[in-house]
Amino acid sequence: MWVVPRARRPRLSPIARIEDVPGAGELSYALRERRWEKLFDVNTCKEILIGAKEKESGLLNLLRDLVAIPSPSGQEGQVAERLAQEMRSLGFDEVFSDKLGNVAGRIGQGKTVVLYDAHMDTVGVADPSQWGHDPYQGRLADDIFYGLGAGDDKGPLSAMVYGGGLLKALGLSGDFSLYVVGSVGEENCEGLAIGSFLAETGLRPDFVIIGEASQLKLMRGHKGRALIKVTVPGRSAHASAPHLADNPIYKLLPLVEKVARQDGSFPNHPFLGPGTAAVTSIHCPSPSLNTIPGESSFYIDRRLTLGETRQGVLKELAGLLTGSEARAQIVPFADKSYTGIEMVGEEFFPPWVLATDHPLVEKARQAWRLLFGGEPTVTKWDFSTDGTHTMGRAGIPTLGFGPGDPQYAHSPLDQVPMAELVQASQFFALLPLLLAE
C-alpha cells in the first residue's frame, strides 16, 4: 500500500465532481461503492486524474516544442536539450545523458526500478506539400495535434515525462526508482541505443514500458525482424554483346521467386502469428542503361515469430541459395549518434512476448481500471520497437503503451488526440506506484 502524507500534497484547483474529469468513470463508481477501499488510495487516483488535466497546457507546449525541432536519426541533440530542460523544470531528481546522447531523468531511489523508454528521432519528410501544414509547426484541430512525430514518438515521450512530473507535483512517492529515457536512433536500428544506455549505466530495470502509439492498449509483444541482403555475382558487358556477359539479373529472378513461394512455410505462433518474408528492393548497379551489370542484389524483410533465431534464419537462407552462386548476409548497421559516437550493430531484432498473467500486465490492467474504468485491450504491435532489446535480448519484462493510433505513423497524418495524451500521462504516473507495492 502506498500512502502519501496529506501535508505533502499541493492544493489543486477545485473541480465540482470527479465525474467531470475525463476517464474517471470507474474511479467514480469505486468512490460510491467503496469496493476498492483496501486496494488503493482513492485520493491519490483522484488527484492524478485532476492534476493531469490541469497540466494539459504544459504537456501540449512540450509536445509542440519537440515537434518544432527537426530530429531525424543522428540529429536529436536539440530535442534532447529541450527534454532535459523540461525534466529539470518538473523537478526530476536527476537528469543526465549517456555517450550516445540518450537523455534520462530519474524520480525516486527505491528498490523497484522502472524504465520508461520512447525515442526522440523521427523519419524524414519526403514531400512537405502532402501535409497541408508545416509538419514541424504542427496544428491543433478538433482536439487532435498533428505534426511530424506527434504520434511517433514525441507524443508518447511527452506523456511519459509529464507522468513523472505528476509524481513530483503531487508529492507521490514509493519504493521505486523511475527512469524516463528519450532514446536516439530507434528509427534506424531499434534497440541499439537503449541497449547501450543499459550497458553504460549498469542499470537493470525490473520493468520496462515502451512508449509508442497504441491507442492506450497494452502491448505485450511483437514480431522480430531481420534485414537480409542477397548478392548475385555476374560478368558485365555492353548490352549490344549480351553473349559476353553473365547477366546477374537473370540469375537473381529465380531466387526472388523462391522467396515468394516461401510464404506459408514459416513457423506460426498463436499470439504473434506466422513469420513472413518479402522482397523489398532490387539493386543492379551499372554505369549506364546499356550496360549489363556485373552484380545484382535484393533485400528481404524477414519478420520473425517467437522461437525463430538468428541461427535458424541463416540456415534457412543457406537452403534458399542451394545450387546458386549467390551469397547472403544479415545487413550490418553502422552510423554515428549526434554526439559523434559510432553506433554499430546488425539488422536482426528478436521477437518477444510477455505472458498475459505476468505481474507487469496485471499491474497495468489495474492502473487502467482505476483510472479509466472497464478492461483494457491487451494485444500486440505489428511493428518493431526497442522491446527487441529490453525483452527480446535482455529478458527484462516489457510492456508497450502510448497515445495515438500507429496507423498514422510515418505519414503526413501523424497525430495524437489530446485526450489520449492526457490519459497516457495519468497512466504513466500511477503505474510505478502500483509496481512498487
N, C-alpha and C positions, 0 to 999 in steps of 0.2 A: 504494500500500500504506500503510495506516495502522498505526502501531506505537505502543504506549503503554509507556513505561518501567515495568518491573516495580515499581520503588520507589514509583511514584505510585498504585498500585492498592491500595485499602484491603482489609484482610482480611475475608473473608466466612465466615459460619458453615459448617462442614463439611457437605457432602452426600455420601453414600457413593458414589453413581453419578450421572453426568449423565443417565442414563435415568430417574431419579426426578423430574426436572424436566419438567412438562407441556410437550408440544410439541417435545421435543428429539430426536425420532427421527432426523431427517436429520443433525443435528449429531453424534449418537452414531455413526451409520454413517460419517460423514466422519472421525471420530476413529479408527475402526478401519481404514478403507481408506486414509486419508491422501490421498484423491483431490482434495481441495480445498486441499491444503497450500500451493500457491503463490498462491491466490486470496484468502485471508483469514486473519486471526489467530484461530486456534481458541480460544485462551484468552479473547480478548475476547468472542466469541459466547457461550462458556460462562459467563462472568461476567455478561453481560447476562441470560441465562436465569435464573441463580440469584439475581442481585441483584433482579430484578423480583419474583420470588416472595417474597423476604424483605421487600420493601416493600409487599406486598399490603395489609396493615392500614392503612398510611398512605394508600394510594390509596383504599381504601374510606372512610376517615374524611373525606377531602377530598370525595368524591362525596356522602357523606351530608350534609355541611355545606352543599354547594352546593344540593342538593335541598331542604334545610330552609329556604332563603331564597327566598321568592317573587320571581320576576323576570320578570313579563310585559314585553313590549316597552315601552321607555321607563322602566322601573323596575329596571334592572340594577345600580344603584350598589353595593349591599351585596355582591352576588356578585363584582363587580369588586374590592372591597376584600379579600374573603376570598381571591380568586385571587392577587392581588398579594402578600398575606401568605405564601401557600404558596410562591410562586415565590422570594421572598426567603429563606425558611427552607430551601429546597432548594439555595440557592447560585447562583441565576441571576446572571449578571454585571451585568445591568441590568434594572430593572423600571420601566415608565413608562406613562402614559396619554396619549391624544390629546384633542382638544377635544370629540369626541362621547362620550368615556368608554370607548372600546375600551382594554383593558388588554393590555400586551405585556411579555414577558420575553425577554431575549437571552442566548444562550450562544455564546461564541466570537466571534472577529473576523476570520475567514478570508475567502478570496476567494469561495467558493461560498455564495450567500445562499439559504437555505431558509426558507420561511414555512409554519408550521402555523396553520390558522385553524379555530376552532369557535365557535359562537355561545353567548352567555350567556343569552339570553332564551328564554322558553317561551310556549306558548299558555296560556290560562286554564283554569280548572276549571268546567265548566258545571254539573255535578251531583256534588258530593263523595260522595253516597251510593252512586254506581255503583262507587267504587273498592274498597270493602271494607277500606280502611285510610286513614289520613291521607295524602293524596298528597304532603304536604310533609315528613312524617317518614320515609316510605318503610318498607320492610321487606325483610329478607333471608330468603329461603326457598328451600331446595334449591339453594343456591349461586347464586341469581339475586336481584339487587337490583331492587326495584320502587319507583317513585316518579315524580312529575311531573318530566320532564327527564332521567330516568335514562338513557334511550337517545337522547333528542332534547332537548338535545345535551350534557348535563353529563357523561355517561359518556365520550364521545369527548374532550371537553375535558380532563377529569381525566387520561385516559390520555396525552394529549399533554404535559401539564405534568409527569407522572411519567416520561415518556420523556426529557424534558430533565433531570429530576432524576437519572436513572440516569447520564447522561453525566457530570454533576458528581460524583456519589457514587463512580463508578468511575474518575474521573480520565481519561476518554476525551476525546481532542482530535483535531482535524484541521483542514484548511484550509477551514473552513466558519464561517458565522455563522447560527445558528438563531434564528428569532423565533417564539415561541409567542404567538398572539393570541386573546384572548377578545373576540369582536366583539358589537356591540349590534344590535338591531332587525332581525335576519335574518328573523324570522317575519313581519314586516310588509312588508319590502322587501329581499329578498335581494340582496347585492352592494353595496348603497349604502354601508354603514358601512365595509366593508373597502376599498372604492374610496376613501373619504375618508381612511382611515388611510394608504394608499399615497401619495395626493396630498400629504397634510400632512407626512409623514416624508421624502418623496422616495425611498423605498425601491423598488428594482426587483429583486424576487427572481428568481433563476434557476429556482426550482422552488417550486410551492405544493402543499401537501396540505390538502384539505378534510376536516375531521373530522366525519363524520356516520355514523350507523348503516349498516353494510354487511355484517354478519356476517363481517367480516375478508376480504371480497372486495375486489379492486382495481377501482375505478370510474373508467373513462376517458372519461366523458361523460354528458350527459343532455339532454333536450329543453329548449328555452326556453319562455317563456310570455308572453302579453300579456293584460291585462285590459281589455276594451273595454266602454264604455257606449254604448248606442244610445238616443236620446231621440226620442220621437214627440210632436209638438205636437197639441193639440186645442182644444176650447172647452167650458168647464164649464157645467153646468146642473143643475137639480133633476131627480132621477130620474123624477119624475112628468111631466116635459115633455121626453122624450128628443129630440123633434124640434128643440128649441132648441140642442142640443149637437152638437159634432163629437167623437164618442167616440174618444179616442186608443187605447183598449184594442182596439177592432175593427181599427184600422189597424196595431196592433202585432202582432197574431196572424199575419198572413201573413209578416211578417218573421221571426218565430220559426220558422215552418215552413220558410222558405228556409234558415235556419241548419241545421235538422235535415237537410235534403236535401243539404247540402254534404258530408256525411260520405262519404269515399272519393274526394273530388276534390282532396285536398291532396297536395303533394309527399311523396315517400317516400324514406327513406334506409336503406341496407342494414343499418346498425347501430342507429340510433336509431328507425327505423320512421317511420310517416307522421305528418304534422301532424293535429291534431284540433280540433274546436270543440264547445263545449257551452254551452247557455244555463243559467246557474246561479241567476238571481234575476230577478224581475219586480217593479217598483215602480209603484204607481198612487196617488200622494198625493192625498188627498181629505179634506175636513173632516168627512165623515160617510159612512156606508154607503148613504145615499140621495141621494148627490151624484155625478154623473158627473165624473171628474177632468178638469182642463184640460191634463194632460200625463201621459204614461206613459213608462217606460223599462225596459230589460232589460240584463243583463250577460252577456257572452260570455267564457268562459275558453278562450282560443285557445292550444293547445300547438303549439310551433314545432319543426320538424325542421331539420336542418342545411341551410343555404342560404337559409332564409327570413329576410327582413329586415323592418325597420320600414316601409320604403317599400312593400314588397310587401304587407304586411298592410293598410296604408292604401288601396292600390289595390284590393285585394280587397273592402274594406268599401264603397268607392265603387260597385263593381259590384253588391254586395248591396243597396244602398239606391237603386239607379237607379229612377226613377219614383215615389219616395216623398218625403214631406216630412221624413223622419227625418234626424237628424244623428248622427254617431258620433265618438268620440274614444278614444284610449288614455288610461286613467284616470290623472290626475296623483296624485302622492303627496306629502303634507306632514305632518310630525309633529315633535315635539321629543324629543331624546335626554334621558337623565336628568340631563345637565349643563346643560340648558336651551337647547342649540343647535338651531336649526331644521334638520331633515333634509328635503331637497326632491329629488324625482325624478319618475319616472313608472313605471307598472306594465308595463314592457317589459323582458324579460330574455332575452338571446340564448342560443341553444343552443351546445353545444361538444362537440368530440370530440378526444381525444388519440390519435395514431397508435399502433397496437398495438406497433410496433417502436421507439417513441420511447425515448431513454435513460432517462427517468424511469420508464417502465413496466418496462424491463429491470432497472434497479437495484431497483425494488420487488419484482419477481419474485425477484431474487437474495436480497434480505433475507428474503423469505418462505421460500425453500428452505433457507437457512442456519439459520433459527430453528425452523421448524415441519415441514420435510420435505415432499416431494411438490411439486405445482404448484398455485399459487393459481388461483382462478377470477377471470378478468378480464371484466368486464361493464359495465353502465350502471345508473344510477339512473332511476327512473320519476318522481321529483320534482325540483324545482329547488333549487339551493344557491347559496352565494356564488361558486361557479365560473362563474356567469353573468357576473361581472365579471372575475375573475382571468384566465380564458382567453377567455370569450365576448366581452368588450370589450377587455381589455388584452393578450390574446395570450400570457400567461405560461403555460408548460407546467404543467398542473394535473392532479392525480390525487386521487381520493376514497378514504377508508379509515376504518374505525372499528368498534368493537364494537357488538353489538346488532342486532336484526332490525328493519328500518324499518317492517314491518307494524304494529308496536305503537306507533309514534309518534302523538301527538295522540289517545291513547286512555287509558282507565283501566288498561290493561295495560302502559303504558310501563315498560320494563325493560331490564336489561343483565346478561348472565351474567358472573359474576366471572372465570371462566376466560378469556373473551374480553377482558375489561377488562385483565387482566394481560398477555395476549399482545399486545394493541394497544400497551401501554407498551413492550414489548420491541421491537416493530417500529419505533415512533417513536424509540427510542434508537439503533437500528442504522442506519436509513436515511441520516441526514446523513453518517455516516462513509463509506458507500458512494458517495454522491453527490459527495463531495469527493475521491474517489480520482483 
